[in-house]
Amino acid sequence: MPRPHSAKAKTALAASASVFAALGDETRLRLVSRLSDDRPMSIASLTAGFSTTRQAITKHLRVMETAGLVSSRQRGRENVWQLEQKRLDDALRYLRLISAQWHEALGRLKRFVER
């Protein structure tokens, strides 16, 4: 993992911003949950149980595709969507990095206060 303040870490974190933005929507989080079974799903399968239209779900999927969270491929006459686990893993890695930075900062604050 790159050092927290290195140029590589900053570039990678900036690249992950679109992932965090895409995950900042409840509908998209629900779609990630559905796709996390690691099997491709059609729009019909993904929209089952949603009060949202297929067109709206497709727009959400396109946002997620732009962020690299999902990919689609043609299967017969329909598109099927699949989660890109690597992008979620990258986001988790940066959340852990940020968590470690906070933990370190709070440790410094605690030591300072206890002096």
C-alpha positions in Angstrom: 0.0 0.0 0.0 1.4 3.4 -0.9 2.4 5.8 1.9 -0.5 8.0 2.9 0.9 11.3 1.7 2.7 10.0 -1.4 1.8 11.2 -4.8 0.8 7.6 -5.8 -1.6 7.4 -2.8 -3.1 10.8 -3.6 -3.6 9.8 -7.3 -5.2 6.5 -6.3 -7.5 8.1 -3.8 -8.6 10.7 -6.3 -9.4 7.9 -8.7 -11.5 6.2 -6.0 -13.6 9.4 -5.5 -15.9 8.4 -8.3 -16.5 5.0 -6.6 -17.4 6.7 -3.3 -19.7 9.2 -5.1 -21.4 6.3 -6.9 -21.9 4.4 -3.6 -23.4 7.5 -2.0 -26.9 6.7 -3.3 -29.2 4.2 -1.6 -30.5 2.7 -4.8 -26.9 2.1 -6.1 -26.0 0.5 -2.7 -28.9 -1.8 -3.1 -27.8 -2.7 -6.6 -24.3 -3.5 -5.3 -25.8 -5.7 -2.7 -27.8 -7.6 -5.4 -24.8 -7.9 -7.6 -22.5 -9.1 -4.8 -23.6 -12.7 -5.4 -20.9 -12.7 -8.1 -23.2 -13.7 -10.9 -24.3 -11.5 -13.8 -27.9 -10.2 -13.6 -30.3 -8.8 -16.2 -32.2 -5.6 -15.8 -35.3 -7.6 -15.1 -33.7 -9.4 -12.2 -32.1 -6.2 -10.9 -35.4 -4.3 -10.9 -37.5 -7.0 -9.2 -38.8 -5.6 -5.9 -37.8 -2.0 -6.8 -40.5 0.7 -7.2 -38.1 2.3 -9.6 -38.4 2.0 -13.4 -36.0 -0.1 -15.5 -34.9 3.1 -17.2 -34.0 4.7 -13.8 -32.1 1.5 -12.7 -30.2 1.6 -16.0 -29.2 5.2 -15.3 -27.9 4.2 -11.9 -26.0 1.3 -13.5 -24.4 3.6 -16.0 -23.2 5.9 -13.2 -21.7 2.8 -11.5 -20.2 1.6 -14.8 -18.5 5.0 -15.3 -17.0 4.6 -11.8 -15.8 1.1 -12.7 -18.1 -0.6 -10.1 -20.0 -2.7 -12.6 -19.6 -3.9 -16.2 -22.2 -5.1 -18.7 -22.1 -7.5 -21.5 -24.6 -8.7 -24.1 -26.2 -12.0 -23.4 -28.7 -12.8 -26.1 -31.0 -9.9 -26.5 -30.3 -8.3 -23.1 -27.5 -6.8 -21.2 -26.3 -8.5 -18.0 -24.5 -6.6 -15.3 -21.8 -7.8 -13.0 -20.0 -6.2 -10.0 -16.3 -5.3 -10.5 -15.0 -6.6 -7.1 -11.6 -5.0 -7.6 -13.0 -1.5 -7.5 -14.8 -2.3 -4.2 -11.5 -3.8 -2.9 -9.7 -0.6 -3.9 -12.3 1.6 -2.0 -12.0 -0.6 1.1 -8.2 -0.3 1.0 -8.5 3.5 1.0 -11.0 3.5 3.8 -8.6 1.4 5.8 -5.8 3.9 5.0 -7.9 6.8 6.1 -9.0 4.9 9.3 -5.3 4.2 10.1 -4.5 7.9 9.7 -7.3 8.8 12.0 -6.3 6.2 14.5 -2.7 7.6 14.4 -3.9 11.2 14.8 -6.1 10.2 17.8 -3.2 8.4 19.4 -1.1 11.5 19.1 -3.9 13.6 20.6 -4.3 11.2 23.5 -0.5 11.2 24.2 -0.5 15.0 24.1 -3.5 15.3 26.4 -2.0 12.8 28.9 1.3 14.7 29.2 
